[in-house]
Amino acid sequence: MTFPKLEPVQPARPAKPPAAVPVGVGEGPRDYLFIGVAAVLVIGLVLLARSGGNPFVLMAVVPALAALLVRATILPGAFVVVLVYLAIYPAGRPVGLPLPAIVSQAHFRIVDLVFVAAVGIYFVAYFRLTSLKYRILAATATLPAVAGSPDSPAAPVARQGAAVAGDEYARAFAQVLGLTFAAALAWQVTNVVAVEPLRVPPFRLEVTGNDGTSRFLIVAGALAFGALVFGSLVGYWSASKMRPAVARQFLLDLGWAESRRELNRREKWRAWGRGQLTREPFRVPFRAILRILAFCGMVLLAMFVGGVLLQQVVKRV
């Protein structure tokens, strides 16, 4: 009887993972870079027109261009500071009152609208470009390697710079333009509505423009009301997303915070009651009384002796 020859079994090698499938190399960052540069050019032209042709105001766009090329978080802040300065002093020199002409005029200015829209588009392009270049989103995702084959292994798809939806540009810029028009409309409302707290109603229409006090009151009231509504909505949203255990802990902390004084007073009363039950009966402290009397007698004796000695010294003098 013969037995078949057995071949040694080689361990199976693990399958080589499929290579990452790149998704468009660099298209998203390049587009946002061009959009940011175009917005900076528009901002520079508006600043040049507002300054009366002063070429030195173009230095304001240097931090903006550098921020698109170099990762430095201080550059956008420096750009905003320079823009605020040039909005107050369009010519670049601190001459006259620190108020731009647009504040005292109550009509629509298309140049200012274009300026604000260009600044908004620039910052949208800057932050989106930063998120794409430095992988703020997840670096990879898993998708089927072969379409329509559920049994095929999943191939990691590298999420590179072009992870940009097709309608992302239109949505982002439409939102910027919509907010810009809404801000311009709100500013016109603050310019033509006068506030008089002693009248009923306290508002009246001023087509020629109101004073700075009315604008300040309207803006301050709108900001306070908006902050209140926004805080309430965010609080309600966070409470609706809270897990049951976290909600119980929150309510427990809230109950302790609201009843802290009463609970403290009650615990003090309970401690006093336990002390009354466990303390020893009262005893007259004879030793302490004797010590106090002895100390008082010594003080009186010292005063008497001192008075006698002082009287003898006065008589001799």
C-alpha positions as CSV (number, residue, x, y, z in Angstrom):
1,M,0.0,0.0,0.0
2,T,1.5,3.2,-1.1
3,F,0.6,6.7,0.1
4,P,0.7,9.7,-2.1
5,K,3.5,12.1,-1.6
6,L,2.4,15.2,0.3
7,E,3.7,18.5,-0.8
8,P,4.5,21.1,1.8
9,V,1.8,23.7,2.1
10,Q,3.1,27.2,1.6
11,P,1.3,29.9,3.6
12,A,-0.9,32.1,1.6
13,R,0.5,35.6,1.0
14,P,-1.7,38.4,1.8
15,A,-3.2,40.1,-1.1
16,K,-1.5,43.4,-2.1
17,P,-3.8,46.2,-1.2
18,P,-5.0,48.1,-4.3
19,A,-3.3,51.3,-5.0
20,A,-4.9,54.6,-4.1
21,V,-6.9,56.1,-6.9
22,P,-6.1,59.8,-7.0
23,V,-9.0,62.1,-7.5
24,G,-8.0,65.0,-9.7
25,V,-4.6,66.5,-8.8
26,G,-4.7,70.1,-7.7
27,E,-7.7,71.4,-9.7
28,G,-9.5,72.8,-6.6
29,P,-6.6,74.7,-5.1
30,R,-5.7,76.1,-8.5
31,D,-9.2,77.4,-9.1
32,Y,-9.5,79.0,-5.6
33,L,-6.0,80.5,-6.0
34,F,-7.0,82.2,-9.3
35,I,-10.3,83.4,-7.7
36,G,-8.4,84.8,-4.7
37,V,-5.9,86.7,-6.9
38,A,-8.8,88.1,-9.0
39,A,-10.5,89.3,-5.8
40,V,-7.3,90.9,-4.6
41,L,-7.0,92.8,-8.0
42,V,-10.5,94.1,-7.6
43,I,-9.8,95.2,-4.1
44,G,-6.6,97.0,-5.3
45,L,-8.5,98.8,-8.0
46,V,-11.2,100.0,-5.6
47,L,-8.6,101.2,-3.1
48,L,-6.8,103.1,-5.9
49,A,-10.0,104.7,-7.0
50,R,-11.0,105.7,-3.5
51,S,-7.6,107.2,-2.8
52,G,-7.6,109.4,-5.9
53,G,-4.8,107.6,-7.6
54,N,-2.4,107.2,-4.7
55,P,-0.2,104.1,-5.7
56,F,0.9,103.6,-2.1
57,V,-2.5,102.2,-1.1
58,L,-1.7,99.1,-3.2
59,M,0.7,98.0,-0.5
60,A,-2.5,96.9,1.4
61,V,-2.9,93.9,-1.0
62,V,0.6,92.5,-0.3
63,P,-0.5,90.6,2.9
64,A,-3.5,89.3,1.0
65,L,-1.4,87.9,-1.9
66,A,1.2,86.5,0.6
67,A,-1.6,84.7,2.6
68,L,-2.6,82.9,-0.6
69,L,1.0,81.5,-1.1
70,V,2.4,81.2,2.4
71,R,0.8,79.5,5.5
72,A,0.9,82.4,8.0
73,T,-2.2,83.0,10.1
74,I,-1.2,86.6,10.9
75,L,-1.4,87.8,7.3
76,P,-5.3,87.8,6.9
77,G,-5.5,89.7,10.2
78,A,-3.0,92.2,9.0
79,F,-4.9,92.6,5.8
80,V,-8.1,93.3,7.7
81,V,-6.4,95.9,9.8
82,V,-5.0,97.7,6.7
83,L,-8.4,97.6,5.0
84,V,-10.1,99.2,8.1
85,Y,-7.4,101.9,8.1
86,L,-8.0,102.7,4.5
87,A,-11.7,102.7,4.9
88,I,-11.3,105.4,7.5
89,Y,-8.6,107.3,5.6
90,P,-9.0,106.5,1.9
91,A,-5.9,108.6,0.9
92,G,-3.7,106.7,3.3
93,R,-2.9,109.8,5.5
94,P,-4.6,110.4,8.8
95,V,-6.0,113.8,7.9
96,G,-9.3,115.2,9.0
97,L,-12.0,113.4,11.1
98,P,-11.7,109.7,11.5
99,L,-14.9,109.0,9.6
100,P,-15.3,107.9,6.0
101,A,-17.6,109.8,3.7
102,I,-19.9,106.8,3.4
103,V,-21.0,107.1,7.0
104,S,-22.5,110.6,6.5
105,Q,-24.2,109.8,3.1
106,A,-27.4,107.8,2.8
107,H,-27.4,106.8,-0.8
108,F,-26.4,103.6,-2.6
109,R,-22.7,103.4,-3.6
110,I,-21.9,100.6,-6.1
111,V,-18.2,101.0,-5.5
112,D,-18.5,100.1,-1.8
113,L,-20.7,97.2,-2.7
114,V,-18.2,95.8,-5.1
115,F,-15.4,96.3,-2.5
116,V,-17.2,94.4,0.2
117,A,-18.2,91.6,-2.2
118,A,-14.6,91.3,-3.3
119,V,-13.3,91.1,0.3
120,G,-15.9,88.4,1.1
121,I,-15.0,86.4,-2.0
122,Y,-11.3,86.7,-1.1
123,F,-11.7,85.3,2.3
124,V,-13.9,82.4,1.1
125,A,-11.2,81.5,-1.4
126,Y,-8.4,81.9,1.2
127,F,-10.0,79.6,3.8
128,R,-11.2,77.0,1.2
129,L,-7.7,77.0,-0.3
130,T,-6.2,76.5,3.1
131,S,-8.5,73.6,3.9
132,L,-7.6,71.9,0.6
133,K,-3.9,72.5,0.7
134,Y,-3.3,71.4,4.3
135,R,-5.8,68.5,4.4
136,I,-8.2,69.8,7.0
137,L,-10.7,67.3,5.8
138,A,-10.1,63.5,6.1
139,A,-7.2,62.4,4.0
140,T,-8.8,59.3,2.4
141,A,-12.1,57.6,1.8
142,T,-13.1,54.1,0.9
143,L,-15.0,53.4,-2.3
144,P,-15.5,50.1,-4.3
145,A,-12.6,49.4,-6.7
146,V,-14.9,48.1,-9.4
147,A,-18.2,49.7,-10.0
148,G,-21.1,47.3,-9.7
149,S,-19.1,44.5,-8.0
150,P,-19.9,44.3,-4.3
151,D,-17.4,41.4,-3.8
152,S,-14.4,43.4,-5.0
153,P,-12.1,44.8,-2.3
154,A,-12.4,48.4,-1.3
155,A,-9.7,50.6,-2.7
156,P,-8.7,53.7,-0.7
157,V,-9.3,56.8,-2.7
158,A,-6.9,59.6,-1.9
159,R,-8.8,62.8,-1.0
160,Q,-6.4,65.2,-2.7
161,G,-6.8,68.9,-3.5
162,A,-9.6,68.5,-6.0
163,A,-12.2,67.3,-3.6
164,V,-14.5,70.1,-4.7
165,A,-18.1,69.6,-5.7
166,G,-19.2,70.8,-9.1
167,D,-21.7,73.4,-7.7
168,E,-19.4,74.6,-4.8
169,Y,-18.2,77.7,-6.5
170,A,-21.7,78.9,-7.4
171,R,-23.1,78.2,-3.9
172,A,-20.3,79.9,-2.1
173,F,-20.2,83.0,-4.2
174,A,-24.0,83.3,-4.3
175,Q,-24.0,83.3,-0.5
176,V,-21.3,86.0,-0.4
177,L,-23.2,88.2,-2.8
178,G,-26.5,87.6,-1.0
179,L,-25.0,88.6,2.3
180,T,-23.4,91.6,0.8
181,F,-26.7,92.9,-0.7
182,A,-28.4,92.1,2.7
183,A,-25.8,94.1,4.5
184,A,-26.1,97.0,2.1
185,L,-29.9,97.0,2.5
186,A,-29.5,96.9,6.3
187,W,-27.1,99.9,6.2
188,Q,-29.6,101.9,4.1
189,V,-32.3,101.2,6.7
190,T,-30.0,102.4,9.5
191,N,-29.4,105.6,7.5
192,V,-33.0,106.6,6.8
193,V,-34.6,105.6,10.2
194,A,-34.2,108.1,13.0
195,V,-34.6,107.0,16.6
196,E,-36.4,109.3,19.1
197,P,-36.9,107.5,22.4
198,L,-39.4,110.1,23.8
199,R,-41.8,109.8,20.9
200,V,-44.5,107.2,20.3
201,P,-43.6,105.3,18.1
202,P,-39.9,106.0,18.7
203,F,-39.0,105.7,15.0
204,R,-39.5,108.0,12.0
205,L,-38.4,108.1,8.4
206,E,-35.6,110.5,7.4
207,V,-35.1,110.4,3.6
208,T,-32.2,112.8,3.8
209,G,-30.3,110.8,6.3
210,N,-30.2,110.6,10.1
211,D,-27.5,111.4,12.7
212,G,-24.8,109.1,14.0
213,T,-26.7,108.5,17.3
214,S,-29.7,106.9,15.5
215,R,-27.4,104.7,13.5
216,F,-25.5,103.6,16.6
217,L,-28.7,102.8,18.5
218,I,-30.2,100.8,15.6
219,V,-26.9,98.8,15.0
220,A,-26.5,98.2,18.7
221,G,-30.1,97.0,19.1
222,A,-29.9,94.8,16.1
223,L,-26.7,93.2,17.2
224,A,-28.0,92.6,20.7
225,F,-31.3,91.1,19.4
226,G,-29.4,89.0,16.8
227,A,-27.0,87.7,19.5
228,L,-30.0,86.8,21.7
229,V,-31.8,85.0,19.0
230,F,-28.6,83.2,17.8
231,G,-27.7,82.2,21.3
232,S,-31.2,80.8,22.0
233,L,-31.2,78.8,18.7
234,V,-27.7,77.4,19.4
235,G,-28.7,76.5,23.0
236,Y,-31.9,74.8,21.8
237,W,-30.0,72.9,19.1
238,S,-27.3,71.7,21.5
239,A,-30.0,70.7,24.1
240,S,-31.8,68.7,21.4
241,K,-28.6,66.8,20.4
242,M,-27.7,66.0,24.0
243,R,-27.6,62.4,25.1
244,P,-29.7,61.3,28.1
245,A,-26.8,60.8,30.4
246,V,-25.4,64.2,29.6
247,A,-28.9,65.7,30.0
248,R,-29.3,64.2,33.5
249,Q,-25.9,65.5,34.5
250,F,-26.7,68.9,33.2
251,L,-30.0,69.0,35.1
252,L,-28.3,67.8,38.3
253,D,-25.7,70.6,38.0
254,L,-28.4,73.1,37.3
255,G,-30.4,71.9,40.4
256,W,-27.3,72.2,42.6
257,A,-26.6,75.7,41.3
258,E,-30.1,76.9,41.9
259,S,-30.5,75.4,45.4
260,R,-26.9,75.9,46.7
261,R,-27.8,78.5,49.3
262,E,-30.8,76.6,50.7
263,L,-28.8,73.3,50.8
264,N,-25.9,75.1,52.5
265,R,-28.2,76.6,55.2
266,R,-29.9,73.2,55.7
267,E,-26.6,71.4,56.2
268,K,-25.4,74.0,58.7
269,W,-28.6,73.5,60.7
270,R,-28.1,69.7,60.6
271,A,-24.5,70.1,61.8
272,W,-25.6,72.3,64.6
273,G,-28.3,69.8,65.6
274,R,-25.8,66.9,65.7
275,G,-23.4,69.1,67.7
276,Q,-26.2,69.7,70.3
277,L,-26.8,66.0,70.7
278,T,-23.1,65.0,71.1
279,R,-21.6,67.8,73.1
280,E,-20.8,67.4,76.8
281,P,-22.8,69.2,79.5
282,F,-21.7,72.7,80.4
283,R,-19.1,73.1,83.1
284,V,-18.0,76.3,84.8
285,P,-14.3,77.0,83.7
286,F,-13.0,78.0,87.2
287,R,-9.4,77.9,86.1
288,A,-10.0,80.2,83.2
289,I,-11.9,82.6,85.5
290,L,-9.0,82.6,88.1
291,R,-6.5,83.3,85.4
292,I,-8.5,86.2,84.1
293,L,-8.8,87.7,87.6
294,A,-5.1,87.2,88.3
295,F,-4.2,89.0,85.1
296,C,-6.6,91.9,85.9
297,G,-5.1,92.2,89.4
298,M,-1.6,92.3,88.1
299,V,-2.6,95.0,85.6
300,L,-4.2,97.1,88.3
301,L,-1.2,96.6,90.7
302,A,1.2,97.7,87.9
303,M,-0.9,100.8,87.2
304,F,-1.0,101.7,91.0
305,V,2.7,101.3,91.4
306,G,3.4,103.2,88.3
307,G,1.1,106.1,89.4
308,V,2.9,106.3,92.8
309,L,6.3,106.4,91.2
310,L,5.2,109.0,88.8
311,Q,3.8,111.2,91.6
312,Q,7.1,111.0,93.6
313,V,9.0,112.0,90.5
314,V,6.7,115.0,90.0
315,K,7.1,116.1,93.6
316,R,10.9,116.1,93.4
317,V,10.9,118.1,90.3
